[in-house]
Every structure is written in structure tokens, then in C-alpha cells.
């Protein structure tokens, strides 16, 4: 299980290799919204804070995340629609 922060709430999430973070949250009944298609503009509704000490458990940020989040990536921000578990 992994601890993440979404909208100022902390959750413990069960993970599986190859699964999107968004899908893991939805599967576990965590109320998360994602209104983008992962390729165009986003309201960042699925923005989560991922602990930096466990960043190695997720795939590298996608070009879309790099464009959308910029420097926030270094602070642990990720888009749940883009991040996959390794």
C-alpha cells in the first residue's frame, strides 16, 4: 500500500504493476475526478501529491505532465491519469 495526498486528504492505495494511479484510486472508491483526455488541456482535477521518497515506484513523468506541471514535478506533484506503477 502507498500513501498519497489528493485534495488535502491522505489515502492508502493498493497498487499493481502497470496500473494507472487514477485507476487504482477509482478501484478503491477514492473520489477522484479526471476530465482530460491525457493529451490536451486539463483542469488538473486528478493532481496528486506523491511522496518523493517513493517516486521510483512510478514511471517517469510523461511529456504531457512535464508540460502541465513543470517545476511542480520536483515537489512530488503528478497527474493520476498519467502516472503508472512500475
NORDAHU-V769916 format. One record per backbone hydrogen bond with DSSP energy under -0.5 kcal/mol. NH is the residue of the N-H (numbers start at 0). CO is the residue of the C=O. E is the energy in kcal/mol with one decimal. If there is no record, write none. Layout:
NH;CO;E + NH;CO;E
//
This chain:
1;12;-2.8 + 3;10;-2.5 + 4;48;-2.1 + 5;8;-2.7 + 8;5;-1.5 + 10;3;-2.6 + 12;1;-3.6 + 12;10;-0.5 + 17;84;-3.3 + 18;15;-1.8 + 20;82;-2.8 + 21;79;-2.6 + 23;19;-2.0 + 24;20;-2.3 + 25;21;-2.5 + 26;22;-2.7 + 27;23;-1.3 + 28;25;-2.0 + 29;24;-2.5 + 30;28;-0.5 + 31;29;-1.3 + 32;44;-0.5 + 46;43;-1.5 + 47;77;-2.9 + 48;4;-2.9 + 49;47;-0.6 + 49;75;-3.3 + 50;2;-0.7 + 53;50;-1.8 + 54;51;-1.5 + 56;53;-2.1 + 57;54;-1.7 + 58;83;-2.5 + 65;61;-2.6 + 66;62;-2.3 + 67;63;-2.6 + 68;64;-3.5 + 69;64;-0.7 + 69;65;-1.4 + 71;68;-2.3 + 72;69;-1.6 + 73;70;-0.8 + 74;71;-0.9 + 75;72;-1.8 + 76;71;-2.1 + 77;47;-2.3 + 79;45;-2.5 + 79;77;-0.6 + 81;78;-2.0 + 82;78;-2.0 + 84;18;-2.4 + 85;56;-2.9
//
